[in-house]
Amino acid sequence: MKSTFLFILLFVSGIRVFSQQLSISGKITDENNKPIPFASIYVKNTTKGVSANSEGAYELQISPGSYELQYKALGYGQQSQRVQLTGNQVINIALKTETYQLKAVSIHAGGEDPAYAIIRKAIKKRKTYLNEVNAYTCDIYIKGLQKLLAAPKKFLLFDVQKATSEAGLDSNRTGIVYLSESESKYSFIRPNKVHEVQVSSKVSGSNKAFSFNRASDMAVNFYENFENWEGLSNRPLVSPIADNALFYYNYKWMGISVENGETINKIKVSPKRAHDPCFEGYIYILDDSWRLSALQLYLTKKANINFVDTLKVNQQFYPVSNKAWMPATIKFEFTGGLFGFKVGGYYISIYKNYDLNPSFEKTNFAEVLRIEKGVSKDSAFWNQERPIPLTDEEKTDYQKKDILAKKHESKLYLDSLDKANNKVKPLDVLLTGVNTRNRYKKESYHYDGLLGSLLYNTVEGFAINYGASYSKLVDTIDNRYLILNGKVRYGFSNHLLNGTVGAAIPLKRFTLSLTGGSDVTDLNNQQPISTLLNSLYSLFEKQNYQKLYQKQFVSASLSGRITGGWKASASAEWANRKWLPNSSNYSFFDPANRIFTSNNPLIPTQDVPLFPENQSFKINLRTSYDFSDKYETYPSGRRYLPSKYPTIGLNYTKGIKSLFGSDVDYDLLSADISKSNIDMGFYGKTSFFAGAGKFLNANKLFYPDFKHFDGNQILAYTPGINRFLLLDYYNFSTPDKYVEAHLEHNFSGFITNKIPIIRKFKLQEIVDVNYLYTPTLKNYTELGFGLQYLNIRAMYGVSYNSGNKVNSAFRLGISL
């Protein structure tokens, strides 16, 4: 299901019958007259079928004629029904609980359960069935439902009662949160080429939106050794018939049943160790061929899954040809809760119209997914297409939210919503800032909060850096905005007034950015320490890490995607640059009689200029390529997908002397290669970055023109693929050549999951190695070790230079 669990899918529907077709409908129950949810109904010897809904009701639309219908559900015996269809019929079916016969098997004391012999044969055939179909096409129907089962009236400062009422839920804050359904045409070529076209969609509460259902998100294949469900599990989940499954699973043979002339073995599976990334439940294996016919598995918190408490996955196969069995249905069902909220729901996909010998002349497999405008269909369409009937609750949800959708799309409602939300509150003015929005015109304004605009540094003293911005949606196809912004900055100690204005203008596939004015900015263009943290350290710890200079400038840049995985940018900047001395030594505290360092990082004890005032005109060219031509097409435009290969980049910066009075004359050429989250299976994921560069010409340049690195000298930092843990912010910037490399491995709980009590925290083990070479620094190396929970990590780092220990410290990383 992968990332499907990180997003909530919305579905809508209605039922109507083709005038030229007839209907067979009814209810499927068990022996006690209780409904059997999502039972399957198929026309024998075809792939035409439907599914019952969560209340056991079904409806099959079919032409007049004679048919044999097969009714089946996991755990129940299959039942066949002959039908001579001349008019609409109601057929109610009661399925009996499946009984599994035990063969006459001799098991000696301490002997092995018969299931193991069957499993070994299934494992041996795993690759055969994984690769038996080289290509296919099919039609896929996907439906999903998510319900809020419980919720508090308020959560922190958020009014849950009001929000759920506006969303159409009941007064107890319960009901359907999202409901959606879609149909897709799906094409596949081994090993991993897919092309999906969503042809119809309906989303409850929106008359225009398309569903975010994806067949690839619903796809599971237990013939693979592992299931990588990103977000749901930090670790790959082991298939019960993986090559090494016998190391992870216990098996128990439950007996056999016969269905359509096939003998089916029912086998109970359970983890050998309670907290391994394994499933529990039952798998059904055909005798003689040793292939899967169905599975009924589940995961609980014991497997250290995220977001949900319990996840059930049911999959059924059926023969599409004499040699191949393909998925007929896949269903995920889940429950979960956090902070007083409890949710539950399901996603189900139904597969039909398989073609195992397709022709792909016009299929573009670089395009993984296509959703065009107009896929949203009305109830009349879904009445004749829907293979799963709606429940009364779902019908009510569609009807009620369709009315709400029309109301929410009206200008009157949008204006009233803006009027209510655009009210200026004193706390907004002080803290978060003021946001005003005109939804009908698709434009918004933002004004910074006053307290958030305050800062302190030893160069300006207390200062205010107040900004405002305007944005307007100008390209509804590609969802691109015109953005205008500006800010004013004033230092109360050095009395310097600065201000900048800027604009980002979308131009087809590119963005033109224009900026100009005067600003006080970091000497290190990587901005390694935030203004907020520097203010806190200066005021409370009397440590002024950030070093600044004044820049009066005009710049322009053009950036965008050339094609596929090829991106490029070009920029030009003229600037007058002036070093600034300290003008304040104020601090709330005076720990250990510390004194502030100068604003010259190379001579911290003397406030002497780091460089003379100068003018600079430079151009920068950057290009990168990630070797991926795969993309998804939405009504809003294309979204390119990352490659499994590293991204390479090339950068050239030219400082041009004399042009516009420029004093600089240099050429810097650099290259880099990087890749994040390389899958290492059970052993986690690896990320790396490596870069090297050289000033080909260094006739005239100043400290701001040096090559700077993303160092860190304080407790809190933001983790990044090319960040150092302990490197000084400024001392090792270079006007010469350099080589830097970063390697990070996340073991994803491989070690901590084996430790009782600790495993409950779902911690991930992190190892960092960072390296830097410059002619003055030589061989600088950092080793870091730590643990991560969600987006927070605690690290301990040690640094060395040419084998000699330089520093060691703890670091707290927070990814926002």
C-alpha positions in Angstrom: 0.0 0.0 0.0 3.1 2.1 0.5 2.5 5.8 0.7 -1.3 5.2 0.4 -1.4 5.2 4.2 0.2 8.7 4.5 -2.6 10.1 2.4 -6.4 9.9 2.8 -8.3 8.9 -0.4 -11.7 10.3 -1.2 -14.4 8.4 -3.1 -18.0 9.0 -4.4 -20.6 7.0 -6.3 -24.2 6.2 -7.3 -25.8 3.2 -9.0 -27.7 3.0 -12.3 -28.2 0.1 -14.8 -27.6 0.2 -18.5 -30.9 0.1 -20.2 -29.6 -2.7 -22.4 -28.4 -4.7 -19.5 -30.1 -6.6 -16.7 -29.3 -6.7 -13.0 -28.6 -9.6 -10.6 -28.6 -8.3 -7.1 -28.9 -9.6 -3.5 -27.1 -10.1 -0.3 -24.4 -12.5 0.8 -24.6 -13.8 4.3 -23.1 -16.5 6.5 -25.0 -19.4 8.1 -26.1 -17.1 10.9 -27.6 -14.6 8.4 -24.8 -12.1 9.1 -23.5 -10.2 6.1 -20.1 -11.2 4.6 -18.3 -8.0 3.7 -16.6 -7.8 0.2 -17.4 -11.3 -1.0 -16.6 -11.8 -4.7 -19.1 -12.7 -7.4 -17.8 -13.9 -10.8 -19.2 -15.3 -14.0 -17.5 -18.7 -14.3 -14.7 -19.0 -16.9 -14.5 -15.2 -17.2 -12.9 -12.3 -15.4 -16.2 -10.4 -15.2 -17.2 -9.9 -11.6 -18.2 -7.6 -8.8 -17.7 -7.4 -5.1 -20.2 -7.1 -2.3 -20.1 -4.0 -0.2 -19.3 -3.8 3.6 -22.9 -4.9 4.3 -22.8 -7.9 2.0 -25.0 -6.4 -0.7 -24.0 -6.8 -4.4 -25.2 -6.0 -7.9 -24.0 -7.5 -11.2 -25.1 -5.9 -14.5 -25.0 -8.3 -17.4 -26.7 -9.0 -20.7 -29.6 -11.5 -20.9 -28.4 -15.1 -21.1 -27.5 -18.2 -19.3 -24.7 -18.0 -16.7 -23.0 -19.9 -13.9 -22.2 -17.5 -11.0 -19.6 -18.2 -8.4 -19.8 -16.7 -5.0 -16.7 -16.8 -2.8 -15.1 -15.2 0.2 -12.0 -16.1 2.2 -12.9 -18.5 5.0 -16.1 -19.7 3.3 -16.8 -22.4 0.9 -17.5 -21.4 -2.7 -21.0 -21.7 -4.0 -22.2 -21.8 -7.6 -25.5 -20.7 -8.9 -27.0 -21.3 -12.4 -28.9 -18.4 -13.8 -31.2 -18.0 -16.8 -31.4 -14.2 -17.1 -34.4 -12.8 -18.9 -35.2 -10.0 -16.4 -33.7 -8.4 -13.3 -33.3 -11.0 -10.5 -32.6 -11.0 -6.8 -30.4 -13.8 -5.5 -29.5 -14.0 -1.9 -26.7 -16.4 -1.0 -25.7 -18.0 2.3 -22.1 -19.2 2.3 -21.0 -21.9 4.7 -17.9 -21.7 6.7 -15.1 -23.5 4.9 -14.2 -26.9 6.4 -10.6 -28.0 5.8 -10.0 -31.7 5.7 -6.8 -33.2 7.2 -5.0 -35.7 5.1 -3.7 -38.9 6.7 -0.3 -37.5 7.7 2.0 -39.3 10.0 3.8 -36.9 12.3 6.3 -38.3 14.7 7.1 -36.8 18.1 9.1 -33.7 17.5 8.5 -34.1 13.8 7.9 -31.3 11.3 4.5 -29.9 10.5 3.4 -30.8 7.0 3.1 -27.1 6.2 6.9 -26.8 6.0 7.1 -29.2 3.0 4.5 -27.2 1.2 6.2 -23.9 2.0 9.5 -25.1 0.7 7.9 -26.1 -2.6 6.2 -22.6 -2.8 9.5 -20.9 -2.1 11.2 -22.9 -4.8 8.5 -21.9 -7.3 8.5 -18.2 -6.1 10.7 -16.8 -8.9 8.8 -18.8 -11.5 5.5 -17.2 -10.6 7.1 -13.8 -10.1 8.4 -13.8 -13.7 5.8 -15.9 -15.5 3.9 -13.0 -17.0 6.1 -10.6 -19.0 3.4 -8.0 -19.8 -0.2 -7.4 -19.3 -3.0 -4.8 -19.3 -6.1 -4.7 -17.2 -8.9 -2.5 -15.9 -8.8 -1.6 -12.2 -11.5 -0.2 -10.0 -10.4 1.3 -6.7 -12.6 2.4 -3.8 -11.6 3.8 -0.5 -13.3 4.9 2.6 -12.0 6.5 5.8 -14.1 7.3 8.8 -13.5 9.3 11.9 -14.6 7.0 14.7 -13.9 9.3 17.6 -12.4 12.8 18.2 -12.0 15.4 21.0 -14.0 18.6 20.8 -10.8 20.6 20.7 -7.2 19.7 20.0 -4.7 22.3 21.3 -6.1 25.6 19.9 -8.0 23.9 17.0 -11.8 23.7 17.2 -12.4 20.1 16.0 -16.2 20.4 16.6 -16.5 23.3 14.2 -14.2 21.7 11.6 -16.0 18.4 11.6 -19.4 20.1 11.4 -18.3 22.1 8.4 -17.1 18.9 6.8 -20.5 17.3 7.1 -19.8 14.9 10.1 -22.3 14.4 12.9 -22.5 16.2 16.2 -20.4 13.5 17.8 -17.6 14.3 15.4 -17.9 10.9 13.7 -18.6 9.9 10.2 -17.1 9.5 6.8 -14.1 11.8 6.3 -13.2 10.8 2.8 -14.9 8.6 0.2 -13.7 8.2 -3.4 -13.6 5.7 -6.3 -11.8 5.6 -9.6 -11.2 3.4 -12.7 -7.9 3.1 -14.4 -6.4 1.3 -17.4 -3.1 -0.3 -16.3 -0.3 -1.5 -18.4 2.8 -3.4 -17.2 6.0 -4.7 -18.7 8.5 -6.7 -16.7 10.5 -5.9 -14.7 9.1 -2.5 -13.6 7.6 -0.5 -16.5 4.1 0.7 -15.7 1.6 3.1 -17.3 -1.6 4.0 -15.6 -4.4 6.1 -17.1 -7.2 7.2 -14.7 -10.3 7.3 -16.8 -12.9 8.1 -14.3 -13.1 9.4 -10.8 -15.5 10.7 -8.2 -14.6 12.4 -4.9 -17.2 13.0 -2.2 -17.4 16.7 -1.4 -15.9 17.9 -4.6 -17.6 18.1 -8.0 -14.3 18.9 -9.9 -11.5 17.1 -8.1 -9.9 13.8 -9.3 -9.1 10.9 -7.0 -5.6 10.4 -5.8 -6.0 6.6 -6.1 -3.1 4.9 -7.8 -3.1 1.2 -8.8 0.6 1.1 -8.1 0.0 2.2 -4.5 -2.5 -0.7 -4.1 -0.3 -3.2 -5.7 1.3 -5.9 -3.5 3.2 -8.9 -4.8 4.0 -11.6 -2.2 6.2 -13.4 -4.8 8.7 -10.6 -4.1 10.9 -11.3 -1.1 9.9 -8.1 0.6 7.2 -5.5 0.6 8.5 -2.0 1.0 5.6 0.1 2.4 7.2 3.5 2.9 5.8 5.4 5.8 3.9 2.4 7.2 7.0 0.5 8.2 10.6 1.6 8.6 11.7 -1.9 7.6 10.9 -4.0 4.6 8.2 -6.6 5.4 9.1 -10.2 4.8 6.9 -12.3 2.5 5.7 -15.6 4.0 7.2 -17.3 0.9 10.4 -15.2 0.7 13.7 -17.1 0.1 14.6 -16.7 3.8 11.0 -16.9 5.1 11.8 -20.1 7.1 14.1 -17.9 9.3 11.3 -15.5 10.1 8.1 -17.6 10.2 6.4 -20.5 11.9 3.9 -22.5 9.8 1.0 -24.7 10.7 -1.0 -26.8 8.2 -4.7 -26.3 8.7 -6.0 -28.8 6.1 -7.2 -28.8 2.5 -10.3 -27.8 0.6 -11.3 -28.3 -3.0 -12.5 -25.5 -5.2 -13.1 -25.7 -9.0 -11.3 -28.9 -9.0 -8.2 -27.4 -7.4 -6.9 -28.7 -4.0 -6.0 -25.8 -1.8 -3.8 -25.9 1.3 -4.6 -23.5 4.1 -1.5 -22.6 6.1 -1.3 -20.5 9.2 1.7 -18.2 9.4 3.1 -16.4 12.4 6.4 -14.7 13.2 9.1 -16.7 15.0 9.9 -13.5 16.9 7.1 -11.3 17.9 8.7 -8.0 16.8 10.1 -9.1 13.4 8.7 -7.3 10.4 6.4 -10.2 9.5 2.7 -10.8 8.8 0.3 -13.1 10.7 -2.7 -14.9 9.3 -3.3 -17.4 6.6 -2.0 -18.1 3.1 -3.7 -20.5 0.6 -1.5 -22.6 -1.7 -2.6 -24.8 -4.6 -1.5 -28.4 -4.4 0.9 -29.6 -7.2 1.5 -26.2 -8.7 2.4 -24.6 -5.3 1.2 -21.2 -6.2 -0.7 -18.7 -4.1 -4.5 -18.7 -4.5 -5.3 -16.3 -1.7 -3.9 -14.7 1.4 -5.5 -13.3 4.6 -2.8 -11.5 6.5 -2.5 -8.7 9.1 0.0 -6.6 10.9 -0.2 -5.1 14.4 1.9 -2.7 16.5 4.1 -5.6 17.4 5.6 -5.3 13.9 6.4 -1.6 14.8 4.2 -0.2 12.1 3.5 3.6 12.0 0.2 5.5 11.8 -2.2 2.6 12.3 -2.7 0.0 15.0 -3.8 -2.8 12.8 -3.6 -3.4 9.1 -5.3 -6.3 7.3 -4.5 -7.3 3.7 -6.6 -9.8 1.8 -5.7 -10.8 -1.7 -7.4 -13.3 -4.1 -6.1 -14.7 -7.4 -7.9 -16.3 -10.3 -6.8 -18.1 -13.4 -6.6 -15.7 -16.4 -5.1 -18.3 -18.7 -4.0 -21.9 -18.6 -0.7 -20.9 -17.1 -1.2 -17.7 -15.2 -3.2 -16.7 -12.1 -3.5 -12.9 -11.6 -4.9 -10.8 -8.7 -8.7 -10.6 -8.6 -9.1 -8.4 -5.6 -6.8 -6.7 -3.1 -8.3 -5.2 0.1 -6.6 -3.2 2.9 -8.4 -2.6 6.1 -7.0 -0.5 9.0 -7.7 1.1 12.3 -5.6 3.6 14.2 -5.6 6.4 16.7 -3.6 9.2 18.3 -4.3 12.1 20.7 -7.9 11.1 21.2 -8.6 10.7 17.4 -9.6 7.3 16.2 -9.9 6.4 12.5 -10.7 3.3 10.5 -11.3 2.5 6.9 -10.5 0.3 3.9 -9.2 0.4 0.3 -10.2 -2.2 -2.2 -9.2 -2.8 -5.8 -11.0 -5.1 -8.3 -9.1 -6.3 -11.4 -10.8 -7.3 -14.7 -10.3 -7.6 -18.5 -6.7 -8.9 -18.3 -4.8 -9.2 -21.6 -1.6 -11.2 -21.2 -0.4 -10.5 -24.8 -0.9 -6.8 -25.2 0.4 -4.5 -27.8 2.1 -1.3 -26.6 2.9 0.6 -29.8 1.5 3.9 -28.5 2.1 3.5 -24.8 4.6 5.9 -23.3 6.1 4.1 -20.3 8.1 7.2 -19.3 4.7 8.5 -18.2 3.9 6.4 -15.2 0.5 8.0 -14.5 -1.9 10.2 -16.5 -4.9 12.0 -15.1 -6.4 14.5 -17.5 -9.1 17.0 -17.0 -12.6 15.6 -17.2 -12.0 12.4 -15.3 -14.5 13.4 -12.7 -17.8 11.7 -13.6 -21.3 12.3 -12.3 -23.6 9.8 -10.5 -25.3 8.7 -13.7 -21.9 7.4 -15.0 -21.1 5.6 -11.8 -24.6 4.0 -11.6 -23.7 1.8 -14.5 -20.0 1.3 -13.8 -19.7 0.7 -10.0 -18.8 -2.9 -9.2 -19.4 -2.4 -5.4 -22.8 -1.1 -4.3 -23.0 1.8 -2.0 -24.2 1.4 1.5 -26.9 3.7 2.8 -24.3 5.7 4.8 -22.2 6.2 1.6 -25.2 7.3 -0.4 -26.1 9.8 2.3 -22.5 11.1 2.3 -22.4 11.6 -1.4 -25.7 13.5 -1.4 -25.0 15.6 1.6 -21.4 16.5 0.5 -22.5 17.2 -3.1 -24.7 19.9 -1.8 -21.9 21.2 0.4 -19.5 21.2 -2.6 -21.8 23.4 -4.6 -22.1 25.7 -1.7 -18.3 25.8 -1.0 -17.6 26.6 -4.7 -19.9 29.6 -4.8 -18.5 33.2 -4.8 -20.9 34.1 -1.9 -19.5 31.3 0.3 -15.8 31.9 -0.6 -16.3 35.6 0.2 -17.9 34.8 3.5 -15.1 32.4 4.3 -12.5 35.0 3.5 -14.4 37.6 5.6 -14.3 35.3 8.6 -10.7 34.1 8.2 -9.2 37.5 7.2 -10.0 39.1 10.5 -6.9 40.5 12.0 -6.2 39.3 15.6 -3.6 40.9 18.0 -1.8 37.6 18.5 -1.4 37.2 14.7 0.1 40.6 14.4 2.6 39.8 17.2 3.4 36.1 16.5 2.4 34.3 13.4 1.7 37.2 11.1 -1.4 38.2 9.2 -2.7 36.3 6.2 -5.5 37.6 4.1 -6.9 35.7 1.2 -9.3 36.2 -1.7 -10.2 32.7 -2.8 -12.3 33.7 -5.7 -9.5 35.8 -7.2 -6.9 33.2 -6.1 -4.7 35.7 -4.4 -3.3 36.2 -0.9 -1.2 38.6 1.2 1.1 37.8 4.1 2.5 40.2 6.7 5.2 39.0 9.1 4.5 38.9 12.8 6.3 41.6 14.8 7.9 39.4 17.4 9.1 37.0 14.7 10.7 39.9 12.9 12.8 40.9 15.9 16.4 39.7 16.0 19.7 40.4 17.7 23.3 40.2 16.6 26.4 42.1 17.6 26.6 43.9 14.3 23.2 45.6 14.4 22.2 45.1 18.0 18.5 44.6 18.3 17.0 44.8 14.8 13.8 44.3 13.0 13.5 42.5 9.7 9.9 42.9 8.6 8.5 41.5 5.4 5.4 41.2 3.4 4.4 39.2 0.3 1.7 38.8 -2.3 0.9 35.8 -4.4 -1.6 35.1 -7.2 -2.3 31.9 -9.1 -1.7 32.8 -12.7 -1.3 29.4 -14.3 -4.1 27.0 -13.2 -2.8 24.2 -15.5 0.7 24.0 -13.9 -0.4 25.5 -10.6 2.1 28.3 -10.7 2.1 31.6 -8.8 3.2 35.2 -9.4 5.0 36.2 -6.1 6.0 39.7 -5.0 7.8 40.3 -1.8 9.6 43.0 0.1 11.2 43.6 3.5 12.7 46.4 5.6 15.6 45.9 8.0 16.8 48.3 10.6 19.5 47.9 13.3 18.9 50.0 16.4 22.5 49.9 17.4 24.3 50.7 14.1 21.3 52.7 12.7 21.6 51.0 9.3 18.4 51.0 7.3 18.1 48.3 4.6 15.4 47.1 2.3 14.8 44.7 -0.6 12.1 43.9 -3.1 11.7 40.8 -5.2 9.5 39.0 -7.7 9.1 35.5 -9.0 7.4 35.3 -12.4 6.4 32.0 -14.0 7.4 31.8 -17.7 6.1 28.5 -19.1 8.5 25.8 -17.7 10.8 28.4 -16.1 10.7 30.9 -13.3 12.3 34.4 -13.6 13.4 35.8 -10.3 14.3 39.5 -9.8 15.7 40.9 -6.6 17.2 44.2 -5.6 18.0 46.5 -2.7 20.2 46.5 0.4 20.5 43.8 3.0 22.7 42.5 5.9 23.6 39.0 5.1 25.7 36.1 6.2 29.4 35.9 5.1 28.8 32.2 4.5 26.4 32.0 1.6 25.3 28.5 2.9 23.5 30.4 5.8 24.7 27.7 8.2 23.1 29.2 11.3 19.6 30.6 11.5 18.9 34.2 12.6 16.7 33.0 15.4 19.3 30.6 16.9 22.1 33.2 16.6 19.9 35.6 18.5 19.2 33.1 21.3 22.9 32.2 21.6 24.0 35.8 21.6 21.4 36.9 24.2 21.5 33.9 26.5 25.0 32.4 26.0 26.9 35.4 24.9 28.1 33.6 21.8 27.8 35.5 18.5 28.4 32.8 15.9 26.9 34.6 12.9 29.1 37.0 10.9 27.6 39.5 8.6 28.2 42.1 5.9 26.1 44.6 4.0 25.3 44.0 0.4 23.6 46.5 -2.0 22.7 44.6 -5.0 20.6 43.8 -8.1 20.2 40.2 -9.3 18.2 38.2 -11.8 17.9 34.4 -12.3 16.1 32.1 -14.6 15.6 28.5 -13.6 13.6 25.5 -14.6 13.5 22.1 -16.2 14.9 21.7 -19.7 13.5 18.3 -20.3 13.0 15.1 -18.3 15.6 14.9 -15.5 17.6 17.8 -16.8 17.4 21.1 -14.9 19.3 24.3 -15.3 19.6 27.8 -14.0 21.5 31.0 -14.9 21.9 34.1 -12.7 23.7 37.4 -12.7 24.3 39.7 -9.8 25.9 43.1 -9.3 26.7 44.0 -5.7 28.5 46.6 -3.6 29.8 44.7 -0.5 30.8 46.3 2.7 32.2 44.7 5.9 30.5 45.8 9.1 32.0 46.0 12.6 30.3 45.1 15.8 28.2 47.8 17.4 26.7 46.1 20.4 27.9 43.8 23.2 24.6 43.4 25.1 23.6 40.0 26.5 21.0 39.0 29.0 23.6 37.0 30.9 27.4 37.0 31.3 28.3 33.3 31.6 31.9 32.7 32.7 32.9 36.3 31.8 32.6 35.5 28.1 33.3 38.2 25.6 31.8 38.5 22.1 34.1 37.7 19.2 34.7 40.3 16.5 32.8 40.2 13.2 36.0 39.0 11.5 35.9 35.2 11.8 39.6 34.9 10.9 40.7 37.4 13.6 38.1 36.9 16.4 39.9 39.1 18.9 40.1 42.2 16.8 37.3 44.0 15.0 39.4 44.8 11.9 37.9 44.7 8.4 37.8 41.2 6.8 37.8 42.8 3.3 37.7 46.3 1.9 34.5 47.7 0.4 34.2 46.4 -3.2 32.0 45.9 -6.2 31.3 42.5 -7.7 29.6 41.4 -10.9 29.3 37.7 -11.3 27.3 35.2 -13.3 26.5 31.7 -12.2 25.5 28.7 -14.4 24.2 25.5 -12.9 22.9 22.3 -14.5 22.0 18.9 -13.1 20.7 15.6 -14.3 19.1 12.7 -12.4 18.8 10.1 -15.2 15.1 9.9 -14.9 12.6 10.4 -17.7 9.6 9.1 -15.7 6.8 11.4 -14.8 3.2 11.7 -13.7 0.7 13.9 -15.6 -2.0 15.7 -13.7 -4.5 18.3 -14.7 -2.1 20.8 -13.0 0.9 19.6 -15.0 3.7 17.1 -14.9 5.5 15.8 -11.8 8.8 14.2 -12.5 9.8 11.2 -10.4 13.3 10.7 -8.9 15.7 8.3 -10.5 17.1 5.2 -8.9 20.5 6.5 -10.1 22.5 9.4 -8.5 22.0 13.0 -9.6 25.0 14.7 -11.1 25.6 18.5 -11.1 27.9 21.0 -12.7 28.4 24.5 -11.6 30.4 27.5 -13.0 30.8 30.9 -11.4 32.6 33.8 -13.2 33.6 37.0 -11.5 33.9 39.6 -14.2 36.4 42.5 -13.7 35.7 46.1 -14.7 32.1 45.4 -15.9 29.8 47.8 -14.0 32.8 48.8 -11.9 33.4 45.3 -10.7 36.6 44.6 -8.8 36.5 40.8 -8.9 38.2 38.4 -11.4 37.9 34.7 -10.8 36.5 31.4 -12.2 35.2 28.6 -10.0 34.3 25.3 -11.6 32.7 22.5 -9.4 30.9 19.2 -9.8 28.8 17.1 -7.5 27.0 13.8 -7.3 24.4 12.8 -4.8 21.6 10.3 -4.0 19.2 10.0 -1.1 17.6 6.9 0.5 19.3 4.1 -1.4 17.4 1.0 -0.3 19.5 -1.6 1.5 16.6 -3.9 2.4 16.7 -4.9 6.1 19.9 -2.9 6.6 18.1 0.5 6.0 18.9 3.3 3.6 22.0 5.1 2.6 22.4 8.7 1.3 25.5 10.4 0.0 26.9 13.6 -1.4 30.3 14.2 -3.0 31.6 17.4 -4.5 34.8 18.9 -5.7 35.8 22.2 -7.2 38.7 24.5 -8.0 39.2 28.2 -8.7 40.7 28.0 -12.2 41.5 31.7 -11.9 41.8 33.5 -8.6 43.2 36.9 -9.7 41.0 39.0 -7.5 38.3 37.8 -5.1 37.2 38.6 -1.6 35.9 36.5 1.4 32.3 36.4 0.2 33.5 34.9 -3.1 35.2 32.0 -1.3 33.8 28.5 -1.5 31.9 28.0 1.8 30.7 24.9 3.6 27.6 24.0 5.6 29.2 23.7 9.0 27.7 23.5 12.5 28.9 24.8 15.9 25.8 24.7 18.1 23.7 22.0 19.7 20.6 22.3 17.4 21.0 21.9 13.7 19.0 20.9 10.6 20.2 17.6 9.1 21.1 17.6 5.5 22.8 15.4 3.0 25.8 17.8 2.7 26.0 19.2 6.2 28.8 18.8 8.7 28.2 18.1 12.4 31.1 20.0 13.9 32.8 22.1 11.3 33.5 25.8 12.0 31.2 28.1 10.0 33.8 30.4 8.5 37.4 29.4 9.2 37.8 26.8 6.5 36.2 28.5 3.6 38.6 28.4 0.7 39.8 30.4 -2.4 41.5 27.3 -3.7 40.5 23.7 -4.5 38.4 21.5 -2.3 36.9 18.0 -2.0 34.0 17.2 0.3 32.1 14.0 0.8 29.2 13.0 3.1 27.8 9.5 3.8 24.8 8.8 6.0 23.3 5.4 6.7 19.9 4.9 8.5 19.6 1.4 9.8 15.8 1.9 10.2 15.6 0.1 13.5 17.7 -3.0 12.5 19.4 -2.9 15.9 17.0 -1.2 18.3 14.1 -3.3 17.2 15.9 -6.3 18.8 16.1 -4.6 22.2 13.1 -5.1 24.5 11.4 -1.9 25.7 13.6 0.2 23.4 11.8 -1.2 20.3 8.6 0.4 21.4 10.0 3.8 20.6 10.6 2.9 16.9 14.1 4.4 16.9 16.3 4.5 13.9 20.0 4.2 14.1 22.0 6.9 12.2 25.7 6.8 11.2 27.3 9.8 9.6 30.7 10.2 7.9 31.8 13.6 6.6 35.1 14.5 4.9 36.6 17.8 3.7 39.9 18.5 2.0 41.3 22.0 1.3 45.0 23.0 1.0 44.9 24.6 4.4 42.6 22.1 6.2 44.1 18.9 4.7 42.1 15.8 5.7 39.2 16.8 8.0 36.9 13.9 9.0 33.8 13.6 11.1 32.2 10.4 12.5 28.7 10.7 13.9 26.5 8.2 15.7 22.9 8.6 16.9 19.3 7.7 17.1 16.3 9.2 15.3 12.6 9.3 16.3 10.3 10.6 13.6 12.1 13.9 12.5 14.2 14.4 15.6 17.6 12.9 16.0 20.3 12.9 18.8 23.9 12.6 17.5 27.3 12.3 19.0 30.1 13.4 16.7 33.9 13.3 16.8 36.1 15.2 14.3 39.7 14.5 13.3 42.2 16.4 11.1 44.9 14.3 9.6 44.3 11.6 12.2 44.4 14.0 15.2 41.2 14.5 17.3 39.9 18.0 17.0 36.5 18.1 18.7 33.6 16.0 20.0 30.1 17.1 20.9 26.4 16.1 21.0 24.1 17.5 18.4 20.3 17.6 18.2 18.9 17.5 14.7 15.4 18.6 13.8 14.0 18.2 10.3 11.0 20.5 9.6 
